[in-house]
């Protein structure tokens, strides 16, 4: 993932390094799955854990637009874990954020 010049909510001149991408969840199972939290990691450290309300029916896909900014230049990593309402944690892939 390369840097972007797109505006990122909550970012200003102190955080000039910005990235934007889409996270896609797909329910390949035979029953619905409900999520109530995303846990985000930047360079291996947890940075946020916002709540959400999302239910995916069997075969359904969900696209979550993701934007991130940092004052740190260079290459970085970002990962989102998705937490179901039953407490199961689904670890997302680690995205490489390139300068």
OpenMM code with the backbone's topology and positions (N, CA, C; nanometers):
from openmm import Vec3, app, unit

residues = "UNK UNK UNK UNK UNK UNK UNK UNK UNK UNK UNK UNK UNK UNK UNK UNK UNK UNK UNK UNK UNK UNK UNK UNK UNK UNK UNK UNK UNK UNK UNK UNK UNK UNK UNK UNK UNK UNK UNK UNK UNK UNK UNK UNK UNK UNK UNK UNK UNK UNK UNK UNK UNK UNK UNK UNK UNK UNK UNK UNK UNK UNK UNK UNK UNK UNK UNK UNK UNK UNK UNK UNK UNK UNK UNK UNK UNK UNK UNK UNK UNK UNK UNK UNK UNK UNK UNK UNK UNK UNK UNK UNK UNK UNK UNK UNK UNK UNK UNK".split()
positions = [
    Vec3(0.0843, -0.1151, 0.0000),
    Vec3(0.0000, 0.0000, 0.0000),
    Vec3(0.0898, 0.1225, 0.0000),
    Vec3(0.0738, 0.2093, -0.0981),
    Vec3(0.1534, 0.3309, -0.1072),
    Vec3(0.0780, 0.4484, -0.0455),
    Vec3(0.1524, 0.5496, -0.0055),
    Vec3(0.0923, 0.6692, 0.0538),
    Vec3(-0.0058, 0.7335, -0.0434),
    Vec3(-0.0980, 0.8097, 0.0141),
    Vec3(-0.1984, 0.8783, -0.0659),
    Vec3(-0.2008, 1.0263, -0.0303),
    Vec3(-0.2512, 1.1065, -0.1193),
    Vec3(-0.2699, 1.2485, -0.0908),
    Vec3(-0.4157, 1.2777, -0.0553),
    Vec3(-0.4994, 1.1728, -0.0491),
    Vec3(-0.6401, 1.1893, -0.0121),
    Vec3(-0.6520, 1.2435, 0.1298),
    Vec3(-0.7520, 1.3266, 0.1550),
    Vec3(-0.7728, 1.3733, 0.2923),
    Vec3(-0.8142, 1.2565, 0.3820),
    Vec3(-0.7667, 1.2583, 0.5044),
    Vec3(-0.7998, 1.1547, 0.6016),
    Vec3(-0.8541, 1.2251, 0.7254),
    Vec3(-0.9778, 1.1908, 0.7627),
    Vec3(-1.0419, 1.2540, 0.8782),
    Vec3(-0.9546, 1.2399, 1.0022),
    Vec3(-0.9370, 1.3500, 1.0744),
    Vec3(-0.8569, 1.3492, 1.1972),
    Vec3(-0.7093, 1.3713, 1.1744),
    Vec3(-0.6672, 1.3861, 1.0490),
    Vec3(-0.5266, 1.4065, 1.0179),
    Vec3(-0.5037, 1.5538, 0.9828),
    Vec3(-0.3871, 1.6016, 1.0146),
    Vec3(-0.3536, 1.7397, 0.9816),
    Vec3(-0.2076, 1.7459, 0.9371),
    Vec3(-0.1499, 1.8650, 0.9372),
    Vec3(-0.0121, 1.8809, 0.8895),
    Vec3(0.0893, 1.8076, 0.9774),
    Vec3(0.0505, 1.7724, 1.1003),
    Vec3(0.1404, 1.6972, 1.1886),
    Vec3(0.1464, 1.5488, 1.1531),
    Vec3(0.0521, 1.5028, 1.0692),
    Vec3(0.0469, 1.3624, 1.0277),
    Vec3(0.0406, 1.3545, 0.8748),
    Vec3(0.1517, 1.3892, 0.8085),
    Vec3(0.1505, 1.3989, 0.6621),
    Vec3(0.1537, 1.2655, 0.5882),
    Vec3(0.1842, 1.1571, 0.6570),
    Vec3(0.1931, 1.0257, 0.5933),
    Vec3(0.0573, 0.9588, 0.6032),
    Vec3(-0.0086, 0.9370, 0.4865),
    Vec3(-0.1472, 0.8906, 0.4847),
    Vec3(-0.1638, 0.7758, 0.3859),
    Vec3(-0.2501, 0.6805, 0.4244),
    Vec3(-0.2785, 0.5652, 0.3402),
    Vec3(-0.4294, 0.5420, 0.3370),
    Vec3(-0.4778, 0.4849, 0.2289),
    Vec3(-0.6203, 0.4511, 0.2167),
    Vec3(-0.6317, 0.3185, 0.1417),
    Vec3(-0.7173, 0.2286, 0.1900),
    Vec3(-0.7401, 0.0997, 0.1260),
    Vec3(-0.8741, 0.0449, 0.1726),
    Vec3(-0.9163, -0.0650, 0.1165),
    Vec3(-1.0422, -0.1289, 0.1545),
    Vec3(-1.0138, -0.2634, 0.2210),
    Vec3(-1.0848, -0.2897, 0.3305),
    Vec3(-1.0813, -0.4210, 0.3942),
    Vec3(-1.2102, -0.4915, 0.3538),
    Vec3(-1.1985, -0.6143, 0.3056),
    Vec3(-1.3164, -0.6870, 0.2585),
    Vec3(-1.3366, -0.8112, 0.3444),
    Vec3(-1.4556, -0.8210, 0.4039),
    Vec3(-1.4932, -0.9391, 0.4812),
    Vec3(-1.5949, -1.0169, 0.3988),
    Vec3(-1.5815, -1.1483, 0.3985),
    Vec3(-1.6779, -1.2325, 0.3290),
    Vec3(-1.7146, -1.3493, 0.4190),
    Vec3(-1.8435, -1.3707, 0.4361),
    Vec3(-1.8920, -1.4827, 0.5150),
    Vec3(-1.9066, -1.6027, 0.4229),
    Vec3(-1.8137, -1.6966, 0.4337),
    Vec3(-1.8174, -1.8174, 0.3518),
    Vec3(-1.8825, -1.9340, 0.4254),
    Vec3(-1.9359, -1.9058, 0.5439),
    Vec3(-1.9995, -2.0099, 0.6238),
    Vec3(-2.1469, -2.0278, 0.5892),
    Vec3(-2.2150, -2.1107, 0.6681),
    Vec3(-2.3555, -2.1422, 0.6425),
    Vec3(-2.4509, -2.0723, 0.7389),
    Vec3(-2.3970, -1.9910, 0.8308),
    Vec3(-2.4838, -1.9153, 0.9221),
    Vec3(-2.4327, -1.7716, 0.9329),
    Vec3(-2.5179, -1.6834, 0.9804),
    Vec3(-2.4821, -1.5426, 0.9938),
    Vec3(-2.3730, -1.5243, 1.0993),
    Vec3(-2.2928, -1.4194, 1.0797),
    Vec3(-2.1877, -1.3845, 1.1748),
    Vec3(-2.2051, -1.2369, 1.2085),
    Vec3(-2.2072, -1.2060, 1.3394),
    Vec3(-2.2219, -1.0676, 1.3841),
    Vec3(-2.0941, -1.0202, 1.4523),
    Vec3(-2.0546, -0.8977, 1.4196),
    Vec3(-1.9345, -0.8370, 1.4763),
    Vec3(-1.9742, -0.7151, 1.5587),
    Vec3(-1.8976, -0.6896, 1.6666),
    Vec3(-1.9253, -0.5720, 1.7485),
    Vec3(-1.8004, -0.4862, 1.7760),
    Vec3(-1.6859, -0.5251, 1.7217),
    Vec3(-1.5643, -0.4466, 1.7465),
    Vec3(-1.4576, -0.4767, 1.6428),
    Vec3(-1.3781, -0.3741, 1.6132),
    Vec3(-1.2567, -0.3874, 1.5325),
    Vec3(-1.1407, -0.3493, 1.6228),
    Vec3(-1.0318, -0.4242, 1.6189),
    Vec3(-0.9135, -0.3922, 1.6976),
    Vec3(-0.8008, -0.3651, 1.5981),
    Vec3(-0.7484, -0.2419, 1.5984),
    Vec3(-0.6498, -0.1992, 1.4993),
    Vec3(-0.5096, -0.1945, 1.5576),
    Vec3(-0.4132, -0.2387, 1.4770),
    Vec3(-0.2733, -0.2430, 1.5175),
    Vec3(-0.1881, -0.1687, 1.4154),
    Vec3(-0.0995, -0.0816, 1.4629),
    Vec3(-0.0037, -0.0093, 1.3795),
    Vec3(0.1348, -0.0485, 1.4263),
    Vec3(0.2141, -0.1032, 1.3365),
    Vec3(0.3492, -0.1514, 1.3696),
    Vec3(0.3480, -0.2491, 1.4872),
    Vec3(0.2441, -0.3330, 1.4928),
    Vec3(0.2361, -0.4375, 1.5940),
    Vec3(0.1775, -0.3958, 1.7273),
    Vec3(0.1484, -0.2664, 1.7466),
    Vec3(0.0907, -0.2182, 1.8730),
    Vec3(-0.0558, -0.1809, 1.8526),
    Vec3(-0.1398, -0.2201, 1.9483),
    Vec3(-0.2807, -0.1841, 1.9381),
    Vec3(-0.2949, -0.0334, 1.9510),
    Vec3(-0.3692, 0.0277, 1.8564),
    Vec3(-0.3859, 0.1728, 1.8566),
    Vec3(-0.5315, 0.2157, 1.8752),
    Vec3(-0.6267, 0.1277, 1.8496),
    Vec3(-0.7670, 0.1615, 1.8700),
    Vec3(-0.8511, 0.0347, 1.8691),
    Vec3(-0.9717, 0.0475, 1.9230),
    Vec3(-1.0644, -0.0662, 1.9257),
    Vec3(-1.2074, -0.0134, 1.9193),
    Vec3(-1.2446, 0.0457, 1.8053),
    Vec3(-1.3792, 0.1010, 1.7936),
    Vec3(-1.4863, -0.0073, 1.7883),
    Vec3(-1.6040, 0.0270, 1.8381),
    Vec3(-1.7174, -0.0640, 1.8298),
    Vec3(-1.7853, -0.0470, 1.6944),
    Vec3(-1.8587, -0.1469, 1.6544),
    Vec3(-1.9387, -0.1414, 1.5329),
    Vec3(-2.0512, -0.2426, 1.5456),
    Vec3(-2.1482, -0.2324, 1.4587),
    Vec3(-2.2582, -0.3278, 1.4548),
    Vec3(-2.2687, -0.3767, 1.3109),
    Vec3(-2.2287, -0.5019, 1.2903),
    Vec3(-2.2235, -0.5573, 1.1553),
    Vec3(-2.2622, -0.7041, 1.1597),
    Vec3(-2.3573, -0.7432, 1.0767),
    Vec3(-2.3950, -0.8832, 1.0627),
    Vec3(-2.3844, -0.9212, 0.9158),
    Vec3(-2.3136, -1.0302, 0.8891),
    Vec3(-2.2989, -1.0826, 0.7535),
    Vec3(-2.3758, -1.2133, 0.7412),
    Vec3(-2.4673, -1.2171, 0.6465),
    Vec3(-2.5403, -1.3400, 0.6158),
    Vec3(-2.4489, -1.4334, 0.5373),
    Vec3(-2.4817, -1.5621, 0.5294),
    Vec3(-2.4001, -1.6537, 0.4498),
    Vec3(-2.3845, -1.6017, 0.3067),
    Vec3(-2.2609, -1.5990, 0.2585),
    Vec3(-2.2316, -1.5538, 0.1232),
    Vec3(-2.2188, -1.4033, 0.1078),
    Vec3(-2.2497, -1.3279, 0.2118),
    Vec3(-2.2455, -1.1810, 0.2027),
    Vec3(-2.1038, -1.1277, 0.2196),
    Vec3(-2.0748, -1.0183, 0.1458),
    Vec3(-1.9466, -0.9480, 0.1561),
    Vec3(-1.9698, -0.8087, 0.2123),
    Vec3(-1.8705, -0.7584, 0.2841),
    Vec3(-1.8732, -0.6229, 0.3387),
    Vec3(-1.7395, -0.5580, 0.3085),
    Vec3(-1.7435, -0.4361, 0.2542),
    Vec3(-1.6211, -0.3615, 0.2260),
    Vec3(-1.6119, -0.2453, 0.3226),
    Vec3(-1.5022, -0.2406, 0.3971),
    Vec3(-1.4807, -0.1348, 0.4960),
    Vec3(-1.3688, -0.0430, 0.4470),
    Vec3(-1.4015, 0.0821, 0.4094),
    Vec3(-1.2956, 0.1745, 0.3680),
    Vec3(-1.2088, 0.2088, 0.4887),
    Vec3(-1.0785, 0.2017, 0.4718),
    Vec3(-0.9861, 0.2251, 0.5820),
    Vec3(-0.8876, 0.3331, 0.5429),
    Vec3(-0.8651, 0.4260, 0.6355),
    Vec3(-0.7670, 0.5325, 0.6152),
    Vec3(-0.6835, 0.5440, 0.7412),
    Vec3(-0.5561, 0.5708, 0.7236),
    Vec3(-0.4662, 0.5823, 0.8379),
    Vec3(-0.3655, 0.6922, 0.8107),
    Vec3(-0.3235, 0.7619, 0.9165),
    Vec3(-0.2198, 0.8643, 0.9014),
    Vec3(-0.1222, 0.8542, 1.0177),
    Vec3(-0.0016, 0.9060, 0.9944),
    Vec3(0.1026, 0.9003, 1.0956),
    Vec3(0.2029, 1.0127, 1.0737),
    Vec3(0.2631, 1.0565, 1.1811),
    Vec3(0.3728, 1.1528, 1.1714),
    Vec3(0.5018, 1.0815, 1.1320),
    Vec3(0.5050, 0.9485, 1.1499),
    Vec3(0.6252, 0.8699, 1.1222),
    Vec3(0.6379, 0.8419, 0.9731),
    Vec3(0.7508, 0.8771, 0.9163),
    Vec3(0.7745, 0.8426, 0.7759),
    Vec3(0.8298, 0.7004, 0.7685),
    Vec3(0.8485, 0.6513, 0.6481),
    Vec3(0.9022, 0.5167, 0.6296),
    Vec3(0.7925, 0.4150, 0.6085),
    Vec3(0.8305, 0.2880, 0.6041),
    Vec3(0.7366, 0.1780, 0.5858),
    Vec3(0.6819, 0.1330, 0.7210),
    Vec3(0.5558, 0.0894, 0.7204),
    Vec3(0.4890, 0.0481, 0.8438),
    Vec3(0.3986, -0.0709, 0.8151),
    Vec3(0.3356, -0.1238, 0.9208),
    Vec3(0.2370, -0.2300, 0.9057),
    Vec3(0.1081, -0.1897, 0.9765),
    Vec3(-0.0035, -0.2458, 0.9288),
    Vec3(-0.1347, -0.2211, 0.9886),
    Vec3(-0.2150, -0.3503, 0.9798),
    Vec3(-0.2904, -0.3794, 1.0868),
    Vec3(-0.3739, -0.4995, 1.0886),
    Vec3(-0.5019, -0.4682, 1.1651),
    Vec3(-0.6099, -0.5273, 1.1220),
    Vec3(-0.7360, -0.5178, 1.1946),
    Vec3(-0.7823, -0.6578, 1.2311),
    Vec3(-0.8135, -0.6768, 1.3585),
    Vec3(-0.8799, -0.7984, 1.4048),
    Vec3(-1.0277, -0.7641, 1.4216),
    Vec3(-1.1141, -0.8539, 1.3821),
    Vec3(-1.2588, -0.8348, 1.3908),
    Vec3(-1.3108, -0.9244, 1.5023),
    Vec3(-1.3914, -0.8694, 1.5942),
    Vec3(-1.4406, -0.9438, 1.7098),
    Vec3(-1.5906, -0.9674, 1.6936),
    Vec3(-1.6298, -1.0947, 1.7043),
    Vec3(-1.7713, -1.1306, 1.6913),
    Vec3(-1.8442, -1.1043, 1.8231),
    Vec3(-1.9764, -1.1013, 1.8164),
    Vec3(-2.0561, -1.0793, 1.9367),
    Vec3(-2.0408, -1.1931, 2.0375),
    Vec3(-1.9933, -1.3088, 1.9917),
    Vec3(-1.9685, -1.4205, 2.0842),
    Vec3(-1.8268, -1.4152, 2.1427),
    Vec3(-1.7487, -1.3137, 2.1027),
    Vec3(-1.6139, -1.2970, 2.1580),
    Vec3(-1.5028, -1.3582, 2.0748),
    Vec3(-1.5372, -1.4270, 1.9674),
    Vec3(-1.4342, -1.4854, 1.8815),
    Vec3(-1.3613, -1.3727, 1.8080),
    Vec3(-1.2301, -1.3836, 1.8019),
    Vec3(-1.1481, -1.2826, 1.7359),
    Vec3(-1.0955, -1.3397, 1.6048),
    Vec3(-1.1223, -1.2691, 1.4954),
    Vec3(-1.0759, -1.3110, 1.3641),
    Vec3(-0.9628, -1.2167, 1.3240),
    Vec3(-0.8433, -1.2719, 1.3134),
    Vec3(-0.7246, -1.1921, 1.2824),
    Vec3(-0.7175, -1.1631, 1.1348),
    Vec3(-0.7123, -1.0347, 1.1016),
    Vec3(-0.7018, -0.9925, 0.9632),
    Vec3(-0.5586, -0.9986, 0.9145),
    Vec3(-0.5388, -0.9831, 0.7852),
    Vec3(-0.4034, -0.9847, 0.7311),
    Vec3(-0.3274, -0.8578, 0.7692),
    Vec3(-0.1970, -0.8675, 0.7736),
    Vec3(-0.1128, -0.7500, 0.7980),
    Vec3(-0.0854, -0.6817, 0.6644),
    Vec3(-0.1183, -0.5538, 0.6603),
    Vec3(-0.0995, -0.4725, 0.5394),
    Vec3(0.0315, -0.3963, 0.5532),
    Vec3(0.1106, -0.3967, 0.4484),
    Vec3(0.2356, -0.3201, 0.4484),
    Vec3(0.2074, -0.1815, 0.3926),
    Vec3(0.2322, -0.0795, 0.4759),
    Vec3(0.2125, 0.0593, 0.4369),
    Vec3(0.3481, 0.1140, 0.3926),
    Vec3(0.3594, 0.1458, 0.2669),
    Vec3(0.4887, 0.1889, 0.2126),
    Vec3(0.4953, 0.3396, 0.1989),
    Vec3(0.6159, 0.3889, 0.2168),
    Vec3(0.6399, 0.5319, 0.2052),
    Vec3(0.6213, 0.5793, 0.0635),
] * unit.nanometer
topology = app.Topology()
chain = topology.addChain("A")
for resn in residues:
    res = topology.addResidue(resn, chain)
    for name in ("N", "CA", "C"):
        topology.addAtom(name, app.Element.getBySymbol(name[0]), res)
